[in-house]
Amino acid sequence: MNSYICNRCYSTKSRRKKPFRITQCGHIFCDNCLDEGIRPCPRCNNGEIASLQLEEPLLPKVASLFIPLNEAIQPLPEIANFQSAQTKIILSRFYQIDRKYNLLKEEYRKLAQNMQIITEKYRKLRENMETINMKFAYPGNVISDNPSTFNRREILIDARRMHIDRKLAGLTIFVTGASRGIGKSIALKAARDGANIVVAAKTAEPHPKLPGTVYSAVAEIEEAGGKALPCIVDIRDEGQVKSAVENAINKFGGIDIVVNNASAISLTDTLATDMKKYDLMNNINARGTFLVSKLCIPHLKKSANPHIVNISPPLNMKPIWFQNHLAYTMAKYGMSICVLGMAEEFKKDGIAVNAVWPKTAIHTAAIEMLTGPNSSNYSRKAEIVADAVYALICKDSRSVTGQFLIDEDILRKEGITDFKHYACNPENADNLMLDFFLDDYTNSKLDLNTIKDTVKQPSQKSNDFGNGKVAEIFSAINANLNSELVSKTNALYQFNVKGEEASTWYLDLRNGNGSTGKGEPKDPADATLTMNSEQFFAMFSGKLKPTTAFMTGKLKISGNLQKAMKLEKLMISLKAKL
């Protein structure tokens, strides 16, 4: 192909003195139809695209498009034979691995069967031991050899006589999300008071980012002197919840208190919330709370002092709690609506249904993932919520129901006025972040974004970016960041610099006033740019155009190309400052 024809005005190269241009979308235009820069394609109307000038000698990447067809087809048989041979070798290896996998799978199946047999034997042994212990502990009661026929009310009365100072002695508490955080703290507090704990949580194996499992929580509860039943349960699954409730009844003879603590969070606006996240939050928070409560209520009706406690916020209808994370608010308020409805519905049965919500941020795995490790400086320990819930469930269930209670308010009524020891950092106890959904939050100097900026923007407090041209670039970028630039860009970038000044940097134009620094960003980058350090400096100082760098292979971009191209405006503003 020795000549070019403009795809818009159809003029040929010979009629034009100026060179033609080729676009990213594969169209050729003369200089009259498409000038230099990022423009929409005149042919296919694609969004803003880059183009490259067709000058001899053509770049290899472009020249391959103009090779005559007979020359291009000639090496294809040889390529096909080579790739076919390589495919056979790979398939042969795959079949070998597949055979080994099937053998290992069979071995695993046999081990699993043996483990089930051992587990069942262990369960029966525990039941027999408990029967013997109960006979010795309560000689005045007529107790059957079958634990399920125990006179539970008499046993609870005797248990409380033996532990006069323990208000929850012998009671059974079903806690969701009890493998870590607030749920585990509530479980430990109740266990120390003699309660039996049903640890209902999903984490059976250690999680790479989240601490604790069902079994580690049970171990801590038993170490604290309590009794616990591990239940691997996803509260979205009705069958799993039913099984957990049945196991609790078989183990402890009943359920007296339910704590709906399990929850999912994603603080994204409407357009940024995919339906998978929406379903996850609503199925765990609202549906899960309703399901667990529904299946436990028939057993709560048999209890002398039944309680349901939802870890959910007061129903604050101010728009601020809807505009930034509507999906999360809907899911969390679903838990609170359960309080309103069930409290009235089951008041005649003496079942108390209340919500407890922390006044300040609580240092949990969720808050640390949202704001970073420094969040502990602005948060309280989960023990404050545990103490508040304990005070609530010790009350007569007919005396308090349908209430939305704040942990600090509950404890003040119990005579506690000093909350400094609850702060993760007692020295910063007067500078804590208030929790969502509270009226005082909007008047607070600290919010989630402020803390997030504090954690993610250490570079704003210091200009020590190190030495070298690349460090000089990021120092200049840092000095020119502002909220307006963030709102216009709304993107997170990672830069992989190669060559003499090899390093990794991030530029956060998504949060707060923006930030930059060395290392990978905490969240996944929208676009990752990779290039040599000298060319990197040349590009940011205006000596090398980003489009040209990308088209010539000097700049490699992975991720969102359109967001990567937004950096060109930032480079223009920095040109005079470098």
C-alpha positions as CSV (number, residue, x, y, z in Angstrom):
1,M,0.0,0.0,0.0
2,N,2.1,2.9,-1.3
3,S,-0.5,5.7,-1.2
4,Y,-2.9,7.1,1.4
5,I,-6.4,8.3,0.8
6,C,-8.2,10.6,3.3
7,N,-11.1,8.7,4.8
8,R,-13.2,11.9,4.9
9,C,-12.5,14.0,1.8
10,Y,-10.9,11.1,-0.2
11,S,-7.9,13.2,-1.4
12,T,-4.7,11.3,-2.0
13,K,-1.2,11.9,-0.7
14,S,0.1,13.0,-4.0
15,R,-2.4,16.0,-4.1
16,R,-1.3,17.1,-0.6
17,K,2.0,18.5,0.4
18,K,1.4,18.1,4.1
19,P,1.7,14.6,5.5
20,F,-1.4,12.5,6.5
21,R,-2.3,11.2,10.0
22,I,-3.5,7.8,11.3
23,T,-5.8,7.6,14.3
24,Q,-6.0,5.0,17.1
25,C,-9.2,3.7,15.7
26,G,-7.5,2.9,12.3
27,H,-8.6,5.8,10.0
28,I,-6.4,8.0,7.8
29,F,-7.0,11.7,7.3
30,C,-5.3,14.6,5.6
31,D,-4.2,17.6,7.6
32,N,-7.3,19.6,6.6
33,C,-9.6,17.0,8.0
34,L,-7.7,16.2,11.2
35,D,-5.1,18.4,12.9
36,E,-2.6,17.4,15.7
37,G,-3.9,16.7,19.2
38,I,-6.6,14.7,20.8
39,R,-9.8,15.1,18.8
40,P,-13.0,13.0,18.1
41,C,-12.6,10.8,15.0
42,P,-14.3,12.5,11.9
43,R,-15.1,9.0,10.5
44,C,-16.5,6.9,13.4
45,N,-17.2,9.8,15.9
46,N,-15.3,7.9,18.7
47,G,-14.5,9.9,21.8
48,E,-11.3,11.8,22.2
49,I,-8.5,9.9,20.4
50,A,-4.9,10.4,19.5
51,S,-3.4,10.4,16.1
52,L,0.1,9.9,14.6
53,Q,1.7,11.6,11.6
54,L,2.5,9.3,8.6
55,E,6.1,10.3,7.8
56,E,8.8,8.1,6.1
57,P,10.3,6.1,7.5
58,L,7.2,4.8,9.2
59,L,7.4,3.5,12.7
60,P,7.5,-0.3,12.9
61,K,4.2,-0.4,14.8
62,V,2.5,1.6,11.9
63,A,4.5,0.2,9.0
64,S,3.1,-3.3,9.7
65,L,-0.3,-2.0,8.7
66,F,0.9,-1.2,5.1
67,I,2.7,-4.4,4.3
68,P,1.4,-6.0,1.0
69,L,-1.0,-8.9,1.6
70,N,1.1,-11.5,-0.2
71,E,4.1,-10.7,2.0
72,A,2.0,-10.7,5.1
73,I,0.5,-14.2,4.4
74,Q,3.7,-15.9,3.4
75,P,5.0,-16.7,6.9
76,L,1.6,-17.8,8.3
77,P,2.0,-21.6,7.6
78,E,5.3,-21.6,9.4
79,I,3.8,-19.7,12.3
80,A,0.8,-22.0,12.5
81,N,3.1,-25.1,12.6
82,F,5.2,-23.6,15.4
83,Q,2.2,-22.6,17.5
84,S,0.5,-26.0,16.9
85,A,3.6,-27.8,18.2
86,Q,3.7,-25.6,21.2
87,T,0.0,-26.1,21.9
88,K,0.6,-29.9,21.9
89,I,3.4,-29.6,24.4
90,I,1.3,-27.5,26.7
91,L,-1.7,-29.7,26.4
92,S,0.4,-32.8,27.3
93,R,1.6,-31.1,30.4
94,F,-1.9,-30.0,31.3
95,Y,-3.2,-33.6,31.0
96,Q,-0.4,-34.7,33.4
97,I,-1.4,-32.1,35.9
98,D,-5.1,-33.0,35.6
99,R,-4.3,-36.6,36.4
100,K,-2.4,-35.6,39.5
101,Y,-5.2,-33.3,40.5
102,N,-7.8,-36.1,40.3
103,L,-5.6,-38.3,42.4
104,L,-5.2,-35.6,45.1
105,K,-8.9,-34.8,45.0
106,E,-9.7,-38.5,45.8
107,E,-7.2,-38.5,48.6
108,Y,-8.8,-35.3,50.0
109,R,-12.3,-36.8,49.8
110,K,-11.1,-39.8,51.9
111,L,-9.5,-37.6,54.4
112,A,-12.7,-35.5,54.7
113,Q,-14.8,-38.6,55.3
114,N,-12.4,-39.7,58.1
115,M,-12.5,-36.2,59.6
116,Q,-16.3,-36.3,59.6
117,I,-16.3,-39.6,61.5
118,I,-13.8,-38.2,64.0
119,T,-15.8,-35.0,64.5
120,E,-19.0,-37.0,65.1
121,K,-17.3,-39.2,67.7
122,Y,-15.9,-36.1,69.4
123,R,-19.4,-34.5,69.4
124,K,-21.0,-37.5,71.1
125,L,-18.1,-37.7,73.6
126,R,-18.7,-34.0,74.5
127,E,-22.5,-34.6,74.9
128,N,-21.8,-37.5,77.2
129,M,-19.4,-35.5,79.3
130,E,-21.9,-32.6,79.6
131,T,-24.6,-35.0,80.7
132,I,-22.3,-36.3,83.4
133,N,-21.3,-32.8,84.5
134,M,-24.9,-31.6,84.6
135,K,-25.8,-34.6,86.9
136,F,-23.1,-33.6,89.3
137,A,-23.8,-29.9,89.1
138,Y,-27.6,-30.2,89.7
139,P,-28.2,-33.2,91.9
140,G,-31.6,-32.0,93.0
141,N,-33.0,-31.9,89.4
142,V,-34.4,-34.9,87.6
143,I,-32.2,-35.0,84.5
144,S,-32.6,-37.3,81.6
145,D,-29.7,-39.0,79.9
146,N,-30.8,-37.1,76.8
147,P,-29.6,-33.5,77.1
148,S,-32.4,-32.2,74.9
149,T,-35.0,-33.1,77.7
150,F,-33.3,-31.1,80.4
151,N,-35.6,-28.9,82.5
152,R,-33.9,-25.7,81.2
153,R,-35.7,-23.2,83.5
154,E,-34.6,-25.1,86.6
155,I,-31.0,-25.3,85.4
156,L,-30.9,-21.6,84.7
157,I,-32.3,-20.8,88.2
158,D,-29.7,-23.1,89.8
159,A,-26.9,-21.5,87.7
160,R,-27.8,-18.1,88.9
161,R,-27.9,-19.2,92.5
162,M,-24.4,-20.5,92.0
163,H,-23.3,-17.2,90.3
164,I,-25.3,-14.5,92.0
165,D,-23.2,-11.7,90.5
166,R,-23.5,-13.0,87.0
167,K,-26.7,-11.7,85.4
168,L,-26.3,-13.7,82.1
169,A,-25.3,-17.0,83.7
170,G,-26.7,-19.9,81.8
171,L,-28.4,-17.7,79.1
172,T,-27.6,-18.4,75.4
173,I,-26.7,-15.6,73.1
174,F,-26.8,-15.9,69.3
175,V,-24.3,-13.4,67.9
176,T,-23.8,-12.9,64.1
177,G,-20.4,-11.6,62.8
178,A,-18.8,-12.8,66.1
179,S,-15.4,-13.8,64.7
180,R,-14.0,-10.3,65.0
181,G,-14.7,-6.6,66.0
182,I,-17.8,-5.5,67.8
183,G,-19.4,-9.0,67.5
184,K,-16.5,-10.7,69.2
185,S,-16.3,-8.1,71.9
186,I,-20.0,-8.5,72.8
187,A,-19.5,-12.3,72.8
188,L,-16.5,-12.1,75.2
189,K,-18.3,-9.6,77.5
190,A,-21.3,-11.9,77.8
191,A,-19.1,-15.1,78.2
192,R,-17.3,-13.6,81.1
193,D,-20.7,-13.2,82.8
194,G,-21.5,-16.9,82.3
195,A,-23.5,-16.8,79.1
196,N,-23.3,-19.5,76.4
197,I,-22.3,-18.0,73.0
198,V,-23.3,-19.1,69.6
199,V,-20.5,-17.8,67.4
200,A,-22.3,-17.4,64.0
201,A,-19.9,-16.1,61.4
202,K,-18.7,-16.9,57.8
203,T,-14.9,-17.0,58.3
204,A,-13.7,-20.5,58.8
205,E,-10.2,-20.1,57.4
206,P,-7.8,-17.2,58.2
207,H,-8.4,-14.2,55.9
208,P,-5.4,-12.4,54.4
209,K,-6.7,-9.0,55.3
210,L,-9.2,-9.6,58.2
211,P,-8.3,-10.9,61.6
212,G,-9.9,-13.9,63.4
213,T,-12.0,-16.9,62.5
214,V,-15.0,-18.6,64.1
215,Y,-12.7,-21.0,65.8
216,S,-10.2,-18.4,67.1
217,A,-13.2,-16.5,68.6
218,V,-14.5,-19.7,70.2
219,A,-11.0,-20.3,71.7
220,E,-10.9,-16.8,73.2
221,I,-14.4,-17.2,74.6
222,E,-13.5,-20.6,76.2
223,E,-10.3,-19.1,77.6
224,A,-12.4,-16.3,79.2
225,G,-14.4,-19.0,81.0
226,G,-17.4,-19.2,78.7
227,K,-19.0,-21.9,76.6
228,A,-19.2,-21.4,72.9
229,L,-20.6,-23.2,69.8
230,P,-18.9,-22.5,66.5
231,C,-21.3,-22.1,63.6
232,I,-20.0,-21.5,60.1
233,V,-22.9,-19.6,58.6
234,D,-23.5,-17.1,55.9
235,I,-26.6,-15.3,57.1
236,R,-27.7,-14.8,53.4
237,D,-28.4,-18.6,53.3
238,E,-31.6,-19.6,55.0
239,G,-30.5,-23.3,55.2
240,Q,-27.3,-22.4,57.0
241,V,-29.1,-20.1,59.5
242,K,-31.7,-22.8,60.2
243,S,-28.9,-25.3,60.8
244,A,-27.1,-22.9,63.2
245,V,-30.3,-22.3,65.2
246,E,-31.0,-26.0,65.4
247,N,-27.4,-26.7,66.6
248,A,-27.8,-24.0,69.2
249,I,-31.0,-25.5,70.6
250,N,-29.4,-29.0,70.6
251,K,-26.3,-27.7,72.3
252,F,-27.7,-25.3,74.9
253,G,-31.4,-26.1,75.0
254,G,-32.7,-22.7,73.9
255,I,-31.9,-19.1,72.7
256,D,-32.4,-16.1,75.0
257,I,-30.8,-13.2,73.2
258,V,-30.0,-12.4,69.6
259,V,-27.3,-9.8,68.5
260,N,-27.6,-8.9,64.8
261,N,-24.1,-7.5,64.3
262,A,-23.0,-9.0,60.9
263,S,-22.9,-6.2,58.3
264,A,-21.3,-5.3,54.9
265,I,-20.2,-1.8,54.0
266,S,-19.3,0.0,50.7
267,L,-19.3,3.8,50.9
268,T,-19.9,4.4,47.2
269,D,-22.3,6.8,45.4
270,T,-25.2,5.5,43.2
271,L,-23.2,5.4,39.9
272,A,-20.2,3.8,41.5
273,T,-22.2,1.0,43.2
274,D,-22.4,-2.1,41.1
275,M,-25.4,-4.3,41.7
276,K,-23.2,-7.1,43.2
277,K,-22.2,-4.8,46.0
278,Y,-25.8,-3.5,46.4
279,D,-27.1,-7.1,46.7
280,L,-24.3,-8.0,49.2
281,M,-25.1,-5.1,51.5
282,N,-28.8,-5.6,51.4
283,N,-28.7,-9.3,51.7
284,I,-26.4,-9.3,54.7
285,N,-27.6,-6.1,56.5
286,A,-31.4,-6.0,56.0
287,R,-32.3,-9.5,54.8
288,G,-29.8,-11.3,57.1
289,T,-31.0,-9.5,60.2
290,F,-34.7,-10.2,59.3
291,L,-33.9,-13.9,58.7
292,V,-31.9,-14.5,61.8
293,S,-34.5,-12.8,64.0
294,K,-37.4,-14.6,62.3
295,L,-35.8,-18.0,62.9
296,C,-34.8,-17.3,66.5
297,I,-38.1,-15.6,67.7
298,P,-40.0,-18.9,68.3
299,H,-37.3,-19.8,70.8
300,L,-37.0,-16.3,72.2
301,K,-40.7,-16.6,73.1
302,K,-39.8,-19.4,75.6
303,S,-37.2,-17.3,77.3
304,A,-37.8,-15.4,80.6
305,N,-36.0,-12.2,79.4
306,P,-35.7,-12.3,75.6
307,H,-33.8,-9.6,73.7
308,I,-32.9,-8.8,70.1
309,V,-30.2,-6.2,69.6
310,N,-29.4,-4.8,66.1
311,I,-26.1,-3.0,65.7
312,S,-27.7,-0.3,63.5
313,P,-28.2,3.5,63.5
314,P,-31.1,5.7,64.4
315,L,-33.3,6.5,61.4
316,N,-31.9,10.0,60.6
317,M,-33.8,11.3,57.5
318,K,-31.4,14.1,56.7
319,P,-30.3,14.1,53.0
320,I,-26.6,14.0,53.9
321,W,-26.9,10.4,54.9
322,F,-28.4,9.4,51.6
323,Q,-26.5,11.5,49.0
324,N,-23.0,10.0,49.3
325,H,-23.7,6.3,49.9
326,L,-27.3,5.6,49.3
327,A,-27.0,1.8,48.9
328,Y,-25.2,1.4,52.2
329,T,-27.7,3.7,54.0
330,M,-30.7,1.7,52.6
331,A,-29.1,-1.6,53.8
332,K,-28.2,-0.3,57.2
333,Y,-31.6,1.4,57.7
334,G,-33.2,-1.9,56.8
335,M,-31.8,-3.3,60.0
336,S,-33.2,-0.3,61.9
337,I,-36.6,-0.7,60.3
338,C,-36.6,-4.3,61.7
339,V,-36.3,-2.7,65.2
340,L,-39.4,-0.5,64.6
341,G,-41.6,-3.3,63.2
342,M,-40.5,-6.3,65.4
343,A,-40.6,-4.3,68.6
344,E,-44.3,-3.5,68.1
345,E,-45.1,-6.9,66.6
346,F,-43.6,-8.9,69.5
347,K,-44.2,-6.5,72.4
348,K,-47.0,-8.8,73.6
349,D,-44.6,-11.7,73.8
350,G,-42.2,-9.7,76.0
351,I,-39.4,-9.7,73.4
352,A,-37.4,-6.5,73.5
353,V,-36.1,-5.3,70.1
354,N,-33.7,-2.4,70.2
355,A,-30.8,-0.9,68.2
356,V,-27.4,0.1,69.6
357,W,-25.1,2.4,67.6
358,P,-21.7,3.8,68.6
359,K,-21.3,7.6,69.1
360,T,-17.8,7.5,67.7
361,A,-15.9,5.5,65.1
362,I,-15.0,2.0,66.4
363,H,-11.6,0.6,65.5
364,T,-12.5,-2.5,63.6
365,A,-11.1,-4.2,60.4
366,A,-13.8,-2.3,58.4
367,I,-12.8,1.2,59.6
368,E,-9.1,0.4,59.1
369,M,-9.8,-0.8,55.5
370,L,-11.7,2.4,54.9
371,T,-9.3,4.9,56.4
372,G,-6.0,3.1,57.0
373,P,-4.0,2.0,60.1
374,N,-3.9,5.5,61.7
375,S,-7.7,5.3,62.2
376,S,-7.1,4.0,65.7
377,N,-6.0,7.5,66.7
378,Y,-9.6,8.7,66.0
379,S,-11.5,5.7,67.2
380,R,-12.7,3.9,70.3
381,K,-12.3,0.2,71.1
382,A,-15.2,-2.2,70.4
383,E,-15.5,-2.8,74.2
384,I,-17.6,0.4,74.6
385,V,-20.3,-1.1,72.4
386,A,-20.0,-4.5,74.2
387,D,-20.4,-2.8,77.6
388,A,-23.5,-0.8,76.3
389,V,-25.1,-4.0,74.8
390,Y,-24.4,-5.9,78.1
391,A,-26.1,-3.2,80.1
392,L,-29.1,-3.3,77.8
393,I,-29.6,-7.1,77.7
394,C,-29.4,-7.2,81.5
395,K,-32.6,-5.1,81.7
396,D,-36.1,-6.4,81.9
397,S,-37.1,-7.0,78.3
398,R,-40.6,-5.6,78.9
399,S,-39.1,-2.3,80.2
400,V,-37.3,-1.2,77.1
401,T,-38.1,-1.9,73.4
402,G,-38.3,-0.2,70.1
403,Q,-35.5,2.2,71.1
404,F,-32.5,3.5,69.1
405,L,-29.8,3.8,71.7
406,I,-26.3,5.3,71.5
407,D,-23.6,3.4,73.4
408,E,-22.3,6.4,75.4
409,D,-25.9,7.4,76.4
410,I,-26.6,3.9,77.7
411,L,-23.4,3.9,79.8
412,R,-24.0,7.4,81.2
413,K,-27.4,6.2,82.5
414,E,-25.4,3.4,84.2
415,G,-23.3,6.0,86.0
416,I,-20.2,5.9,83.7
417,T,-19.0,9.4,82.8
418,D,-15.3,8.9,82.0
419,F,-14.9,7.3,78.5
420,K,-11.2,8.1,78.1
421,H,-10.1,4.4,78.6
422,Y,-12.3,3.4,75.7
423,A,-10.2,5.4,73.2
424,C,-7.6,3.5,71.3
425,N,-5.3,6.4,71.9
426,P,-6.3,7.9,75.3
427,E,-4.2,11.0,74.6
428,N,-6.5,11.8,71.6
429,A,-9.7,10.9,73.4
430,D,-11.1,14.5,72.9
431,N,-10.5,14.4,69.1
432,L,-12.5,11.3,68.0
433,M,-14.4,10.9,64.8
434,L,-18.2,10.8,65.3
435,D,-20.0,7.9,63.7
436,F,-22.3,8.1,60.7
437,F,-26.1,9.0,61.0
438,L,-25.7,11.2,64.0
439,D,-26.7,14.9,64.0
440,D,-23.5,15.9,65.7
441,Y,-21.4,14.3,62.9
442,T,-22.0,17.3,60.5
443,N,-20.6,19.7,63.2
444,S,-17.6,17.6,63.8
445,K,-14.1,18.7,62.6
446,L,-13.3,15.1,61.8
447,D,-15.0,12.9,59.2
448,L,-14.1,9.8,57.2
449,N,-12.4,11.8,54.4
450,T,-10.4,13.9,56.8
451,I,-8.9,10.8,58.4
452,K,-8.5,9.2,55.1
453,D,-6.5,12.3,53.9
454,T,-4.4,12.2,57.1
455,V,-3.5,8.5,56.5
456,K,-3.1,8.7,52.7
457,Q,-1.4,12.1,52.4
458,P,1.7,12.1,54.6
459,S,3.4,13.7,51.6
460,Q,1.4,16.9,52.1
461,K,3.0,17.4,55.5
462,S,6.5,17.0,54.1
463,N,8.3,17.8,50.9
464,D,10.9,15.1,51.4
465,F,10.4,13.2,48.2
466,G,14.1,12.2,47.9
467,N,16.5,13.3,45.2
468,G,16.4,13.0,41.4
469,K,14.3,14.4,38.5
470,V,11.4,12.1,39.2
471,A,11.2,13.2,42.8
472,E,11.3,16.8,41.6
473,I,8.3,16.1,39.4
474,F,6.2,14.6,42.3
475,S,7.3,17.4,44.6
476,A,5.9,19.9,42.0
477,I,2.7,17.9,41.6
478,N,2.2,17.8,45.3
479,A,2.6,21.6,45.6
480,N,-0.2,22.1,43.0
481,L,-2.9,19.7,44.2
482,N,-6.3,21.1,45.1
483,S,-9.9,20.0,45.5
484,E,-10.9,21.5,42.2
485,L,-8.3,19.3,40.4
486,V,-9.6,16.3,42.3
487,S,-13.2,16.9,41.3
488,K,-12.4,17.4,37.7
489,T,-10.1,14.3,37.4
490,N,-11.6,11.8,39.9
491,A,-8.9,9.2,39.2
492,L,-6.2,7.3,41.0
493,Y,-2.9,6.7,39.2
494,Q,0.2,4.5,39.7
495,F,3.5,5.3,38.0
496,N,6.1,2.5,37.4
497,V,9.3,4.4,36.6
498,K,12.1,2.3,35.0
499,G,15.8,3.0,34.3
500,E,18.2,5.0,36.5
501,E,15.6,6.3,38.9
502,A,13.5,3.1,39.0
503,S,10.7,3.6,41.5
504,T,6.9,3.3,42.0
505,W,4.7,6.4,42.8
506,Y,1.0,7.1,43.2
507,L,-1.1,10.2,42.5
508,D,-4.5,10.2,44.2
509,L,-6.8,12.7,42.4
510,R,-9.9,10.9,43.8
511,N,-10.0,11.8,47.5
512,G,-9.9,15.0,49.6
513,N,-7.5,17.6,48.1
514,G,-5.4,15.0,46.4
515,S,-2.1,13.4,47.4
516,T,1.0,11.8,46.0
517,G,3.9,9.8,47.3
518,K,6.2,6.9,46.8
519,G,4.9,3.3,46.6
520,E,1.8,1.7,45.4
521,P,-1.6,3.2,46.2
522,K,-3.7,1.5,48.9
523,D,-6.7,1.1,46.5
524,P,-6.5,-0.3,42.9
525,A,-5.3,2.4,40.4
526,D,-7.6,3.5,37.6
527,A,-4.6,3.7,35.3
528,T,-1.0,2.5,35.6
529,L,1.7,4.3,33.5
530,T,5.1,2.7,32.9
531,M,8.1,4.4,31.2
532,N,11.8,5.2,31.5
533,S,12.7,7.9,34.1
534,E,14.4,10.3,31.5
535,Q,11.3,10.1,29.2
536,F,9.1,10.4,32.2
537,F,10.7,13.8,33.1
538,A,10.7,14.9,29.5
539,M,6.9,14.1,29.3
540,F,6.0,16.1,32.4
541,S,8.3,19.0,31.5
542,G,6.6,19.3,28.1
543,K,9.5,18.1,25.9
544,L,7.6,14.9,25.0
545,K,3.9,14.7,24.2
546,P,2.0,12.0,26.0
547,T,0.2,10.9,22.8
548,T,3.4,10.6,20.9
549,A,5.0,8.7,23.8
550,F,2.1,6.3,23.9
551,M,1.9,5.8,20.1
552,T,5.6,5.2,19.8
553,G,5.7,2.7,22.7
554,K,7.7,4.8,25.1
555,L,4.7,5.0,27.4
556,K,2.7,2.0,28.3
557,I,-0.7,2.4,29.9
558,S,-2.8,-0.3,31.5
559,G,-6.3,0.4,32.9
560,N,-8.6,3.2,31.9
561,L,-7.1,5.0,28.9
562,Q,-9.4,8.0,29.0
563,K,-8.6,8.7,32.7
564,A,-4.9,8.4,31.8
565,M,-5.3,11.0,29.1
566,K,-6.7,13.5,31.6
567,L,-3.2,13.8,33.0
568,E,-2.2,15.8,29.9
569,K,-3.9,18.9,31.3
570,L,-2.0,18.5,34.6
571,M,1.2,18.2,32.6
572,I,0.5,21.5,30.8
573,S,-0.1,23.3,34.1
574,L,3.2,21.9,35.5
575,K,5.3,22.7,32.4
576,A,6.2,26.2,33.7
577,K,7.0,25.0,37.2
578,L,9.6,22.3,36.4
